Amino acid sequence: MSELINNRELRQKAIKDIIKQLHEGKTADEVKNQFEEAFEGVSASEISEAEGALIAEGLPVEEIQKLCDVHASVFKGSIEEIHQPADPSLIPGHPLNVLKLENREIERIIKDEIRSKLNLIHSEAGISEICSGIESLGKIGIHYQKKENLLFPYMEKYGITAPPKVMWGVDDEIRAAIKEARGLFEGGSRDAEQAAAKLEEALTKVEEMIFKEENIMIPMLMENLTQDEWKIIADESGEIGYLIENIPVWNPAPNADFTQAETIEAKEAPGFIKLPSGIFNTEELTCMLNTLPFDITYVNKDDVVKYFSEGKERAFPRTKAIIGRNVSNCHPPASVHVVEHIVEDFKAGRKDQEDFWIHAGEKYILIRYYAVRNEKGEYLGVLEVTQDIRPIQGITGEKRLLSE
């Protein structure tokens, strides 16, 4: 057993050394032979542990992110396959089955709607077809949102923290690359070859992310998640959407112990919520909060997401997987520092409110953060309120209660 532990530690140290060499400027080719000589195979979990150790030692997530494509090419072909008795990705409607089917759709778009048209870059009709293909590929954001809002929270729950941060950063790079490529073509770039090269860079990043999802992320998820957790993910996926149609409903046999525990908890729960200014039953309170013409999200004093409303018209997608998640992990790496700064100001008492407003398609979203404090002024958490204010901006004149 001690020999196995020592070997594992040595393997992890070797992985870290290779990543550091890449960070210091060596090329993938220069370290690939060293890697192949040192290992007969390496698991996705060991890659995760190595990246997590580097981040813990002070290497910024952004640096790991920059190395992501490079060390993926080194690890590619060397990751041992991790199997379970039954492969859930083959079960219709299972989240992993949907993920892989969406990846096949992404590959089809790249092949049939984009790469097959690149020989037409010197004609207006050809550029129009390419732009249409890029628009189809842009829907990949739905795929990434499910990953970031449903899968990453469970990875974090089981202590897998580095890969989600790195992958989310690369997802944002891919979104930006697709947007840039589309802008070059739609803007009538004078250099069609340059536009095509930028587009090819974006497509390569997308394909490499597919590899990482299916060979690094999926094995980690399969090692840890329970059937009940997969069912929650399947039920919540519709909140965000799909790249493909006709998703079958996955109804696994319920876990008897889980169901019994849930039933006992429900029986013991009080039927009413008594507040200083009134009283509700659970149904009344839930429906009232969901009827509000804006979304609210509550994060407690420990920076943990505790609640969000579920109104019919949502400014941003929310899934129950974020409940219990640290608020810093609910935002892209590029903007997380802003959120953390707001929370720090609230905790220190420097501010009680912060507002932002952004354009999101036809919506004009007002995002407001409020410090929640008790009667003694003690900090209890943050309330986020988001609302599409475009309809409000269009209001003129008056409409009184007695007006028809």
Secondary structure, DSSP 8 states (H G I E B T S, - for coil): -HHHHHHHHHHHHHHHHHHHHHHTT--HHHHHHHHHHH-S-B-HHHHHHHHHHHHHTT--HHHHHHHHHHHHHHHTTTB-----SS-GGGSTT-HHHHHHHHHHHHHHIIIIIIGGGGGGTTSHHHHHHHHHHHHHHTTHHHHHHHIIIIIHHHHHHTT--HHHHHHHHHHHHHHHHHHHHHHHHHTT-S-HHHHHHHHHHHHHHHHHHHHHIIIIIHHHHHHH--HHHHHHHHHHHHHH--SSS----------HHHHHHHHHHHHHS-SEEEETTEEEEHHHHHHHHHHSSSEEEEEETTSBEEEE---SS-SS---GGGTT-BGGGGS-TTTHHHHHHHHHHHHHTS-SEEEEEEEETTEEEEEEEEEEE-TT--EEEEEEEEEE-HHHHT--S---TT--
